[in-house]
Amino acid sequence: MRPQVPRVLPMLLLGAMLATPALIQRFSDSSRANRSLDTVTALSRYGFYFEEVSAEAGVAFTHLAPQLDPKLDHIMEEVASVGASVAVVDFDRDGWQDFYVTNSREGSANALFRNLGDGTFEDVAPRMGVADLNVRGTGVSMGSVWGDFDKDGYEDLFLYKWGSPELYHNDSGNGFTRVTDKAAFPRWINANTAVWFDYDRDGALDLFVGGYYPEHINLWKLETTRIMPESFEYARNGGRNYLFHNRGDGSFEEVAERMGLTSTRWTLAAAAADLRGTGYPDLVLANDYGVDEIYFNESGERFREAGGQTRIGFVPKSGMNVSYGDIMSEGRFAIYISNISEPGVLLQGNNLWMPVDAHDGQYDNMASILGVEIGGWSYGAQFGDLNNDGALDLYLVNGLFSGIPGSDYWYDHSKVAGGHRSIIEDARNWPPMEGRSHSGYQKTHVWINSGPYGFTDVAALVGAGDTYDGRAVALVDLWNRGVLDVVVANQRGPLLIYRNTVVPEHHWIGFALEGNQDNRSPIGAQVTLFWDGKRQLQEVSGGNGFASQNQRSLHFGLGSAERVEKAVIRWPSGVEQILSAPALGRVHRITEPE
């Protein structure tokens, strides 16, 4: 969230700041008449284009940022810079994808947008009982993840907060019942991420929650202003991480220390996936103010930190996103972790960790070579085949705070960054922002995958032209057309819905999986698709990116292919199922065999 800043002279930073080009005016008008996008060109060159349709879809939602203790007023925009999130779900099992978004100010309401199936959405959160969850004294929402923790076939809602975490049981799509007390979660966690996964493969979904600020801090009633990181490179005074083991009776046991997850770094994002083909989900953490962490799952008995082995935990940066994708269609996941890049000031660069040997856990950072290194103050990113050509593309949002146009906080920020620990960790020492921008008005990046030739940024050409302060990105087929639409949650900004149009010559296939008795969601299931001499691996996720969750079903683009050879499904239980020549142009709803 906040950066590691190199130890350079403040005047050099000032010179770089003054040399920065004029800030780009924010894109706000989504009507066809006022767009400069040449849709014909976009379709012919890239095979797709976006149209921002939130107003047409009946979605009007603007995120409100936290308003914390007045002792932090001078840097409120810096401290209260997260909380906008989006999590996709079909909560009522009607076959149409819905989504839940969070607000982050005391008294503000979260929203659950139900898909009406006619191109529009209705906010049903108030009548479903999941709107007014930012009650004064309980903290505010930072994000949510969906998972069927009690195996009744309906996705339940876990809400993580700077405050009291909450669990809501889905009552067959008719409403939600608060079951937090029975779950026995801690009273207060300053969390910025959570992931559902079955780490021990016992059939019941467990829950990882990543802490940011230490849990004893109430950001609305500060006992001290010494709440900031002790270092911009190796801070270990952040919140602890939690691993809640599902007992199967509606309650959870906290087992993080026993399982080896003892880090107190400033965790901003986490994602779980089977990275080594062991059948057990591994865990990757993107940490602010330091090194990222990767934990290998040792047969569900313990997590082993493997940062040195993999090289992922080698260089301290400002990790803010974790997402996986088989970008080379070779049956192995690459890992994308976003960081901060500000030309002339700080070039951390985003990381694209490509597996060298999946079994040994060796990775190389190929972000620069493949063209996805320089984003901005980068937050949420997701892999998905946006043009259905058979290769996974990458959607990335950027920007910390868009304040007074032409202003810049970087120079003053550098005064703290190079200071002693006693200076950095006390918020009183941070220079006032006074409404100035801090890496504001930054562009979105939409990188299309050209295989071994890398990625090409086509955002401006395909209609993704907003410059709000982006946080969360979710990919979802909102209108059941066989394409991935994009939902973007912006900090202190509007929720955006990008409706995707793809050339009909590009074919597709989808898989909506449901577990039999155990892990009904079924998070952790993998599908490997084989066609035209290619293969691609995807996994059902319980939360990924930054403060986001994609649709549960898996979407594969196929390009001009006329048939698929086979789909191999590996269920979380270990059962393997093969579908021969599944039909194209439809979502196959598959239930795990007995």
Salt bridges, closest charged atoms under 4 A:
GLU51 OE2 - ARG32 NE 2.93
ASP69 OD2 - LYS71 NZ 3.48
GLU78 OE2 - HIS413 ND1 3.90
GLU78 OE1 - HIS438 NE2 3.85
ASP92 OD2 - ARG114 NE 2.76
ASP94 OD2 - ARG114 NH2 3.57
GLU106 OE1 - ARG136 NH1 2.99
GLU122 OE2 - ARG127 NH1 3.01
ASP150 OD2 - HIS169 NE2 2.60
ASP152 OD2 - HIS169 NE2 3.17
GLU155 OE1 - ARG552 NH2 2.69
GLU166 OE1 - ARG178 NE 2.77
ASP171 OD1 - HIS169 ND1 2.80
ASP181 OD2 - ARG178 NH1 3.20
ASP200 OD2 - HIS245 NE2 2.75
ASP202 OD2 - HIS245 NE2 3.36
GLU230 OE1 - ARG421 NH2 3.24
GLU233 OE1 - ARG7 NH2 3.72
GLU253 OE2 - ARG258 NH1 3.30
GLU254 OE1 - ARG240 NH2 2.70
ASP274 OD2 - ARG570 NH2 2.85
ASP282 OD1 - ARG276 NH2 3.18
GLU293 OE2 - ARG265 NH1 2.81
GLU298 OE2 - ARG304 NE 2.73
GLU330 OE2 - ARG332 NH2 3.36
ASP364 OD1 - ARG311 NH1 2.94
ASP412 OD1 - LYS415 NZ 2.97
ASP412 OD2 - ARG436 NH2 2.73
GLU425 OE2 - ARG226 NH2 2.68
GLU425 OE1 - ARG421 NE 3.55
ASP426 OD2 - ARG226 NH1 3.57
ASP426 OD2 - ARG428 NH2 3.19
ASP457 OD2 - HIS445 ND1 2.71
ASP485 OD1 - ARG481 NH2 2.69
GLU514 OE1 - ARG93 NH2 3.38
GLU514 OE2 - ARG520 NH2 2.65
ASP518 OD1 - LYS151 NZ 3.37
